[in-house]
């Protein structure tokens, strides 16, 4: 296992107030790169993700009710490389302890609902009073203040508002949700970038600052990568399913035993594709002779390609295009094929999850898909059980005595 002291964020301490996914994925990334992440959870309950099925325990993985000695598979995935402490932020003693912790930290990251940090007295302005050097990252669904007060920022809600569902799926079909919670995953990536930039700025100036990220902003900014406004004004459909008509031919095509993805928008690749199809004369067809005009006739071109690929096995298509003619083409893989790819496990993109007490459980989790030449990093510390770092953080970092900690625990503060 790589030495944690060698990791790029070694020496950075993060106070983590996140729950569910949009926040915890951000603190997971910071922890994987070496930051000390102290995850603050509610006494007796913890992160709401701890109630997500399936659950893991001595009896294995199951989708029934969670028993006391079991932990959510979700938490095993998202809570690695973090230390769990319990703290009641609503109590005066809990608030005071939080501020003491904030003075010892470099970063606070939170994704509470709108107004929650202010009500609890742990918002940026009050934390900054305790620690002017703090980098405070907030991940919200719609920003703060929200243009839609009271609307809960669940991933599918953000997807619906972002426009991304209206450009996903097939023409004439319904708006389509991404198969992954893309808003929940994308926003924390931007937040981590913001934290890194703010830490660099603090290194130059000594000043901390508030980093704010909106899930809706993040998705909308990516929507603008494609010129849907221009295409719509010129009569092109916004939804093209498995094809990208601006780069035709560019899409997913049927084979006898599956599907293949083909990219042939360059003249060289187009010539190779038409040669493999046995129709080289189509290179001179006015409908397909140039990239711009091919967009107008993409449906016709895609139908011709599909008729050819449909008569072959997927491996035959890949061999004819990728192997023999250098035209980009691969078989479409299933999730299980990807999750069991040894190369992706070797690269660190995927990893085996482990239970803090039981060890390996036979489930695959997210890896850290960043390689450093001098500071190797990965999610290699199993998820902590609720409150397991109380003694280390309160007794060690804040130097509370055993009697004081016992009194706090008896009062439900920790």
Buried (B, 14 or more C-beta within 10 A) or exposed (E): EEEBEEBBBBEBBBBBBBBBBBBBBBBBBBBBBBBBBBBBBBBEEBBEBBEBEBBBBEEEBBEEEBEEEBBBBBBBBBBBBBBBBBBBBEBEBBBEBBBBBBEEBBBBBBBBBBEBBBEBBBBBEBBBEBBEBBBBBBBBBBBBEBEBEEBEBBBEBBBBBBBBBBBBBEEEEEBBBBEEBBBBBBBBBBBBBBBBEBBEBBEEEEEBBBBBBBBBBBBBEEBEEEEBEEBEEEEBBBBBBBBBBBBBBBBBBBBEEBBBBBBBBEEEBBBBBBBBBEBEEBBEBEEBBEBEEBBBBBEBBBEBBBEBBEEBBBBBBBBBBBEEBEBBBBBBEEEEEEBEBEEBBEEBBBBEBBBBEBEEBEBBBBBBEEEBEEBBBBBBBBBBBBBBBBEEBBBEBBEBEEEEBEBBBEEBBB
